[in-house]
Amino acid sequence: MSPEPETSERGDDPSSAQRYLAKVMAEIDEEVDRRRTSGDLPLRLEHELDELFLRFSPMASRFGGLEEAIGSVEASAYIDPVVPVASSRSGGTLVKRSIRQASMWYVGWVTAQVNQFTAAATRTLRVLDDRVRALQRQLEAQQVPAAPVLETAWAHGPGAWWVDTALRGLSGSGGRVLHAAAADGWLVRRLVTEGVDAYGVEPRDGRIDLAEVEGLDLRQEPVLEHLRAVGTGGLAGLVLTGVVDVMTAGERSVLIELATRAVGPGGRLVVHSLSEAGWRSEDAPIEADAAAGRPLRPRTWAALLERDGFKVAVLEGPEGLDYLVVATAAEGGTEAAEVR
């Protein structure tokens, strides 16, 4: 085998390393072929070496994948009917060879059937592996999309009845306040005007272009993904509008867990949602018809957030079509501030 080339010859180029590895593997193959031809590498010994390699190599461990596991099965599935005849005793080799020749027809017949069965079994495993891989690719290509944002003009805009209440609850916050879904930044703009350190997250395309021109801190990314990146207690306030209405029960549970973790002691969690009446009204957005979930009742929100230690106030809209939940996280055992 060729000696390892000097460092100056190999360098740090990955392609050089690959060429060197290919050269070494070719030399190993040539040596194996030579020993097979000369009889220095019996078939039985070759199988034993393969079994030892598969037994002690990483791909045969619990960290290996299905492909490696099937390869290990295939490598150990063949049964060699040619029994070794080498012996350390005088005449032992002759006796063993005679027994092998006499029983070869029987042993060969049995091992042929066993080998046929193992070949069919490993082929079946390959078919199953192909189908599992195809299913995995299909699932990866059809990832469940994030819950859409439900937006309507009368409920999601600067003139909505609940906006001033939310601003009063968030004014004087001692930290960052997040609005999701922020749309074009209309609420972030109001919060910044009131002196609040606010920013927004918007999962939909083409909504934050104007806000970026105005210098607002808006980010286009999924709401749940952003909240996962927020540290514990990293927010002084969180406003959710158009987000919770259409979520499934599972998505909403994740959202509540992430939101209550992100809002620090004394912080405010503000949730605006349509009511059942607003969901069924003619003014409801058409996305409501195709939504995976439906709005919760106000008292359900109160129960969920109070369970997590929040003091909750619920305000219903003037026409009963929507409502506002303002939840204040407990702070050192003191009473949470009342929302007015």
C-alpha positions, 0 to 999 in steps of 0.5 A: 500500500502506498505510504501516506503522502506528505502534508504539502501534497494533500493540503487542506483541499477536500477534493485532494482528501477524497482522491487520496481516499479513493486511491487507498480504497482501490489498493485495498480492493486489489490486495483483497482480489489478489488474496482471494485468487491465491487462496490466502483469504478463504470465503469463510474468513472473509465472512467472519471479518465482515461480521466482526466489522458489522458487530463493532462498527458504529453503524451496527450500534443503536445509533445506526439507521434503518439502512445500516441495520438492513445491511447488517442483516444482509451481510449475516444472512448467507450460510456457507455450506462449505465446512472448514477442514483444517485440523491440528491432528494427524489425519484430521484434515482427511477425515473432515474432508471425507465427512464434508464430501459425504454430507455436502449434498444434504447440507447444501440442500438445507442451506440453499433453502435457508439462503433463499428464505433469508434473501426473500426476507431481506428483500422484504425489508428493503421494500419496507424501507423504500416505502417508509422513506417515501412516506417520510418524504411525503410528510416532509413535503406536506408540513402542516402550515401554521395557523392563518391569521384572521383579520377583519377591518372593524376589529383589527385597526387603530379605530377598534374599541379595544385599542385604547384599553390595551394601550392603557394596560401596556403603557409604562411597561418596563420592557419590550412589548410584542404584537402578533400578528402585527400586519403593517405595524399599526399597533406597534406604531401606536405603542411607540408613540406612547413611549412603549418599547414595542416590536411586532411579528407578522407571519404573512407575506407582504405586510411589513414593507411600509413599516420597515420604511418607517423604521418600525421593528417588525419581523416576518416569521411564524408567531409560535417560532418566534415565541420559542426563541424568546427567553423566559420572562423576556417580554413585559407585554404580549398582544395577540390579535387575529392569531388565537381565533383560528388555531386548533386546540393543540396549537392554542395549547402550545401558544398559551404555554409559550406566551405565559413563559415569555411574559415576565412577572407583572407583565401583561398578556392581551388577547383579542378574539372574535366571539361565537356571534362574531364568528357566525356574523356576515361580517366575519372574514371568509377565512373563518369558513376554512379555519381549523379551529374556532374561538374560545369563550371568554370564560375559557380564556379566564380559566386557562390563564388563571390556572397559570397564575394570571389575574384576568379581566375580560371585556366584551365588545359593544356589539358582542361580536368580539372580546378582549382578555387582559391578563396580568402575571403575578409579581412577588405576591402583590395584587395585579393591577386592575385594568380600567 
